[in-house]
Amino acid sequence: MRIIDHLIAGYSGGGGARSSDVFDPNTGQVQARVALGAQVELDAAVAAAHRAQPAWAATNPQRRARVMFRFKELVEANMDALAHLLSSEHGKVIADSRGDIQRGLEVIEFCCGIPHLLKGEYTQGAGPGIDVYSMRQPLGIGAGVTPFNFPAMIPMWMFGVAIACGNAFILKPSERDPSVPVRLAELMREAGAPEGVLQVVHGDKEMVDAILDHPAISAVSFVGSSDIAHYVYRRGVAAGKRVQAMGGAKNHGVVMPDADLDQVVADLAGAAFGSAGERCMALPVVVPVGDKTADALREKLIPAMAALRVGVSTDADAHYGPVVNAAHKARVEGWIQTGVDEGAELVVDGRGFTLQGHEQGFFIGPSLFDRVTPDMQSYKEEIFGPVLQIVRAPDFETAVRLPSEHQYGNGVAIFTRNGHAAREFAARVNVGMVGVNVPIPVPVAYHTFGGWKRSAFGDTNQHGTEGVRFWTKVKSVTQRWPDGSALPRGSEDGGPSRVQDAFVIPTMS
């Protein structure tokens, strides 16, 4: 059985006594075991990071950027192998895995501009003979706790910015699909990052708590469910750390009567069911305005869903693959039953789906609910699977209110041809990221990613300039240089008699 171990500089502990199964979601079979560490492994990683970070911070930003350039090239050269490895543990189709890696690389590309991003500010003459300037300096040692659904993208979102800014970084990826994060750390070392600058530790809650409590770790970035995000935020802040903790989501797609329904259906096929719905920026709720719009949308959705192909990860024609493990499959199917029990109309039932030759795989067919209401628990909570819910809105005001009053506020979209309606919606909706005729409004890497309400805890978003602010601290310097005329006119050692003389460039004879 293959063992996936920690990647810690100078550590030879050989893995601990505890481990966890890593499944192939396509077959349902265990394909590897990952070592689960705790305080001992974390202490070893922190010690290595402490040794490496000062010299890395002292490396000029341009040279750190060159490491980022080389890392990007190495990831691109290994794209196919990484995508297949990712799909084998997560279950998403190869095209989605490549997209996972590519979106992470876009943040690495942003990090290649770190010399510009770390520039401070300068004010000449803030007072009589006084200048003031600021500089951005690294925090020291940072850590990231990442989820199973994007095992390449989210780690690169975190460690790319942190390392480019001069920090050392300790990554704790999901134990469900840990191989790609380890491989990325190996490629970062190959790109020229000193040993100890990027390390990977595996574990469960015991490891997460050790990270949150460790006094040498200055900042923690987290992505996961909202309850755990809130826990991470509270415990990390109580330990004196800087924390950004991204939680769950229940993104809505508002469909106005003037929307192009064929385009909406095509967008929903990918946004609601792509990657088996295991995305915090998925679109699991569609809000058609008016019953006429709702009836027409439903009529078009049913055949479009029937045309979706659910297959193994390596099937190039599959729209999506299995969910990550048996427990998650049972959880999603449990939410479908909850929706039925609450009185929602189950139009398409994806339970009981099997794939010939892969009967033990963790597959779920696409499901569609209609006449879902805001009081239903299945609407209030994140299902995180290939389930789409129709919540009918009688008018525009209701359509704005539904996502605004939901406990989550990650992303939202509006589909319309009306510029005024789109402008009003974007300005008024109480959600952090808005798409106008864009179903998954994830901002590009040089902007920033982050939701509102229970979708995010902390004051700073992921990547972009917000990420640079999170992984650095500002030092301000106020300086005054005395007038050279106030200094002694001569010097006993024959040095320059005036300050100005010290800067005279000698002529060449």
Stockholm file with secondary structure:
# STOCKHOLM 1.0

chainA/1-509         MRIIDHLIAGYSGGGGARSSDVFDPNTGQVQARVALGAQVELDAAVAAAHRAQPAWAATNPQRRARVMFRFKELVEANMDALAHLLSSEHGKVIADSRGDIQRGLEVIEFCCGIPHLLKGEYTQGAGPGIDVYSMRQPLGIGAGVTPFNFPAMIPMWMFGVAIACGNAFILKPSERDPSVPVRLAELMREAGAPEGVLQVVHGDKEMVDAILDHPAISAVSFVGSSDIAHYVYRRGVAAGKRVQAMGGAKNHGVVMPDADLDQVVADLAGAAFGSAGERCMALPVVVPVGDKTADALREKLIPAMAALRVGVSTDADAHYGPVVNAAHKARVEGWIQTGVDEGAELVVDGRGFTLQGHEQGFFIGPSLFDRVTPDMQSYKEEIFGPVLQIVRAPDFETAVRLPSEHQYGNGVAIFTRNGHAAREFAARVNVGMVGVNVPIPVPVAYHTFGGWKRSAFGDTNQHGTEGVRFWTKVKSVTQRWPDGSALPRGSEDGGPSRVQDAFVIPTMS
#=GR chainA/1-509 SS CEEECCBCTTCCCCCCSCEEEEEETTTTEEEEEEECCCHHHHHHHHHHHHHHHHHHHHSCHHHHHHHHHHHHHHHHHTHHHHHHHHHHHHCCCHHHHHHHHHHHHHHHHHHTTHHHHTCCCEEEEEETTEEEEEEEEECSEEEEECCSSCTTHHHHHHHHHHHHTTCEEEEECCTTSCHHHHHHHHHHHHTTCCTTSEEECCCSHHHHHHHHHCTTCCEEEEESCHHHHHHHHHHHHHTTCEEEEECCCCCEEEECTTSCHHHHHHHHHHHHHGGGGCCTTCCCEEEEBSHHHHHHHHHHHHHHHHTCCBCCTTCTTCSBCCCSCHHHHHHHHHHHHHHHHHTCEEEECCTTCCCTTCTTSCCCCCEEEESCCTTCHHHHSCCCSSEEEECCBSSHHHHHHHHHHSSEESEEEEECSCHHHHHHHHHHCCCSEEEESCSSCCCCTTSCBCCEETTEESSCCBSHHHHHHHTEEEEEEEEECCCGGGSCSCCTTSCCSSGGGGGCCCCCC
#=GC SS_cons         CEEECCBCTTCCCCCCSCEEEEEETTTTEEEEEEECCCHHHHHHHHHHHHHHHHHHHHSCHHHHHHHHHHHHHHHHHTHHHHHHHHHHHHCCCHHHHHHHHHHHHHHHHHHTTHHHHTCCCEEEEEETTEEEEEEEEECSEEEEECCSSCTTHHHHHHHHHHHHTTCEEEEECCTTSCHHHHHHHHHHHHTTCCTTSEEECCCSHHHHHHHHHCTTCCEEEEESCHHHHHHHHHHHHHTTCEEEEECCCCCEEEECTTSCHHHHHHHHHHHHHGGGGCCTTCCCEEEEBSHHHHHHHHHHHHHHHHTCCBCCTTCTTCSBCCCSCHHHHHHHHHHHHHHHHHTCEEEECCTTCCCTTCTTSCCCCCEEEESCCTTCHHHHSCCCSSEEEECCBSSHHHHHHHHHHSSEESEEEEECSCHHHHHHHHHHCCCSEEEESCSSCCCCTTSCBCCEETTEESSCCBSHHHHHHHTEEEEEEEEECCCGGGSCSCCTTSCCSSGGGGGCCCCCC
//
